[in-house]
Amino acid sequence: MMWGGRFDKKPISEVLKFNSAENIELDQHLIFYDAVGSIAHVKMLGKTGIIKKEECEDITRALISFIKSTNEKTGALKLEYEDVHMNVEVAVTAITPHGKKMHTARSRNDQVLLDMRMYMRSNIIALGKSIVELQKSFETLAKKDGVMVAYTHTRVAQPITLSFWSDSVVKSLYRDLERLLQAYKRVNQNPLGAGAIAGTSWPIDRNYTAKLLGFEGVQENELDTINSRGECESEILAIVSILMNKVSGIAEELIWLSQKGLVQIPAEFCTGSSMMPNKKNPDVLEIIRGRTVRVQSNFYHALGVKKGLMTGYNSDLQETKYAIMSGIQTTIGCLDILQKLIPDLVFDQKEIATELEKGYAQATEIADSLARKGVPFREAHERVGKLVKDCEGQGIGLSNTAAFPEFSRKEWEDAVSLKRSRLERKVVVDKGYGKMLDDEEARIEKAYQNLIAK
Ligand code: ARG
């Protein structure tokens, strides 16, 4: 144990297992970030003269060879060394004894913050890209065009178009993207140098490590930096929780529309029953709905860990690691499968027209047309309401009724039509965000490659 000096006994194996077995599995995803972050730290130690030039070069070389031989998939972290941080240090020290100096002016508390900031940074980008792909799938869907039903209270309200419906999703997803990009700015601040709680008396250069790792700036107050573990996590989880509410709403709407026969969910996205040969179930959509609550629980988990937690590092914070990783990866999984399903949806125009007729969906348009002829809207509403009641009695739709005397034949046909040209939208996903995310990903990747190359 690297902290063994003040102990006369090692923790029993159950303690190690209890504290760290789950965590070390999650740390697999941090191996690269931990090692590349250590390269930046060690380079800074060399530059400021905290360690000697040769020591810096030796440790850097060892870290680079560690990165080249170990990755998320191959790197088996050993529980006996507790976590990724000490596993990396042990591996480096096995290559060069100078490895024993790499932890100078650093604590695992700021180190884990650093690793998590890098993890969140990359995964915000991945999430953003998945959102853009989902938007594009609605762009494709919108091209099919056609008529669609708008519901309020789950009852037929008015006719709309498929492009209008698709556009509403695209527009709404822009807000999620914007929220994510705002959070990104706060995540993209260098926490390294915060030490265990109060910084360090070594003459470190926090701007230098920030620059090497591609951070936009330095999170200045060290105590605040340590205290902010879990805050970025909670912010991102709040954002994905809001996002998943919409995704789950879309899933629910498609399940419902398909149950009514208005939409066919492509067979490749359905599964059958082991007992009932007739079944074709919309599992993907149901599982999206179900996983939404997982993401939202991850948000409460992160919030709950922080609730009432006093200043400084507390081991409770380790729990936020599972919450954020699960929240982000679950969300990405849901977005990616939904994005594949959307363009293949078949909206049955005949069934949709029948649904609209059965719901007297043109009623508002007729009332408005009548009001435009000078009839007070309240009277127009009353007359159309009576007409709907008559239709109901006769078992016919509004398209099959006699015109009001105020209307010409053409005007009546327009009023009872299910087509809504004012709701036809050309859905174009703004390429700006996709490019911004690609550029940012490339910028970070370049910073990492520079550290590994030299
Ligand atoms: N595994 C720990 C975490 O994820 C790393 C930091 C440990 N620091 C400590 N003082 N025990 O939070």
Boltz pocket constraint, residues with backbone or C-beta under 6 A from the ligand:
constraints:
  - pocket:
      binder: B
      contacts: [[A, 23], [A, 83], [A, 108], [A, 109], [A, 112], [A, 313], [A, 314], [A, 315], [A, 317], [A, 318], [A, 321]]
      max_distance: 6.0
